[in-house]
């Protein structure tokens, strides 16, 4: 009976340590995801604010390149 209680206590301690480790890991990953999410959101905002200008600039460059090739 005493051996069973010792084994149960040891198993319980292992589970407690694993839970503590997983909680710490989740906290680290949440912080990393929060930073990644902020960078991605900022990138989307920059693209949204300047997206039409960027596309127009690319079209202008391609048109200029096409004209240059026709002249050459």
Buried (B, 14 or more C-beta within 10 A) or exposed (E): EEEEEEEEEEEEEEEEEEEEEEEEEEEEEEEEEEEEEEEEEEEEEEEEEEEEEEEEEEEEEEEEEEEEEEEE
